[in-house]
Amino acid sequence: MKIVAVTACPTGIAHTYMAADVLQKEAHKRNVSIKVETQGAMGIENALTPREIVSADIRMIVSDIEIEEKERFKGCTTLHYSIEEVLTNVQEIMNKCLSKI
């Protein structure tokens, strides 16, 4: 099982990285592989490659803004969540994602 995700928030400071952190911790608890790209004040970090996106079992965009390079996800089923949803209910979000496969 492999998940890829992009996190981004309007200011690109705290919430972008907090969401990435809670996703990684929850995936680790469930023994699920995850790679999270952050799009914050420092730009794109830990960038997802087209191959990683296409080969993932689950693709998530966790953002309250338009993400950069969104075209990489074209043709792929992608789940969208707000930053607040992930920060307040990461377990429920992960349950929803895993039930989609």
C-alpha positions as CSV (number, residue, x, y, z in Angstrom):
1,M,0.0,0.0,0.0
2,K,1.4,3.3,-1.0
3,I,0.0,6.8,-0.5
4,V,1.2,10.0,-2.0
5,A,0.0,13.4,-0.8
6,V,0.5,17.1,-1.3
7,T,-0.2,19.6,1.5
8,A,-0.5,23.3,1.1
9,C,-2.1,26.2,3.0
10,P,-2.6,29.9,2.2
11,T,0.4,31.2,4.2
12,G,2.5,28.1,3.6
13,I,4.0,28.1,7.0
14,A,2.7,26.1,9.9
15,H,-0.4,24.2,8.7
16,T,1.2,22.8,5.5
17,Y,3.9,21.1,7.6
18,M,1.6,20.1,10.5
19,A,-0.7,18.3,8.0
20,A,2.2,16.5,6.5
21,D,3.4,15.5,9.9
22,V,0.1,14.1,11.1
23,L,-0.4,12.2,7.8
24,Q,3.1,10.6,8.1
25,K,2.5,9.6,11.8
26,E,-0.9,8.1,11.1
27,A,0.4,6.1,8.1
28,H,3.3,4.9,10.1
29,K,0.9,3.7,12.9
30,R,-0.9,1.7,10.2
31,N,2.2,0.4,8.6
32,V,1.4,2.2,5.3
33,S,4.0,3.7,3.1
34,I,3.4,7.5,2.5
35,K,5.3,10.3,0.7
36,V,4.1,13.8,1.3
37,E,5.1,16.8,-0.8
38,T,4.8,20.1,0.9
39,Q,4.1,23.3,-0.9
40,G,4.9,26.0,1.6
41,A,6.8,29.2,2.0
42,M,10.0,27.5,0.9
43,G,8.3,26.3,-2.4
44,I,7.9,22.6,-3.3
45,E,9.7,20.3,-1.0
46,N,9.9,16.5,-1.2
47,A,8.5,16.7,-4.7
48,L,6.4,13.8,-6.0
49,T,7.6,12.4,-9.3
50,P,5.1,11.5,-12.0
51,R,6.0,7.8,-11.5
52,E,5.2,8.0,-7.8
53,I,1.9,9.6,-8.5
54,V,0.8,7.1,-11.1
55,S,1.9,4.1,-9.1
56,A,0.3,5.1,-5.8
57,D,-2.7,3.3,-4.5
58,I,-4.0,6.5,-3.0
59,R,-3.4,10.1,-4.0
60,M,-4.4,12.9,-1.7
61,I,-4.4,16.7,-2.0
62,V,-4.7,18.3,1.3
63,S,-5.1,22.0,0.6
64,D,-7.3,25.1,0.9
65,I,-5.6,26.6,-2.1
66,E,-4.8,25.6,-5.7
67,I,-1.6,23.5,-5.6
68,E,1.3,24.1,-7.9
69,E,1.9,21.6,-10.8
70,K,-1.6,20.1,-10.3
71,E,-1.5,18.8,-13.9
72,R,0.7,15.9,-12.6
73,F,-2.4,14.4,-11.2
74,K,-4.5,14.6,-14.4
75,G,-6.2,11.3,-15.2
76,C,-5.6,9.9,-11.6
77,T,-8.3,9.5,-9.0
78,T,-7.3,12.0,-6.3
79,L,-9.0,12.5,-2.9
80,H,-9.3,16.1,-1.8
81,Y,-9.4,17.2,1.9
82,S,-9.0,20.6,3.7
83,I,-6.1,21.2,6.0
84,E,-8.5,21.5,8.9
85,E,-10.1,18.1,8.2
86,V,-6.7,16.4,8.3
87,L,-5.5,18.2,11.4
88,T,-8.6,17.6,13.4
89,N,-9.6,14.1,12.1
90,V,-6.6,12.4,10.6
91,Q,-7.7,8.9,11.7
92,E,-11.1,9.3,10.1
93,I,-9.5,10.7,6.9
94,M,-7.1,7.8,6.7
95,N,-10.0,5.3,7.3
96,K,-11.9,6.9,4.4
97,C,-8.9,6.8,2.1
98,L,-8.1,3.1,2.9
99,S,-11.7,2.1,2.4
100,K,-11.6,3.4,-1.2
101,I,-9.2,0.6,-2.3
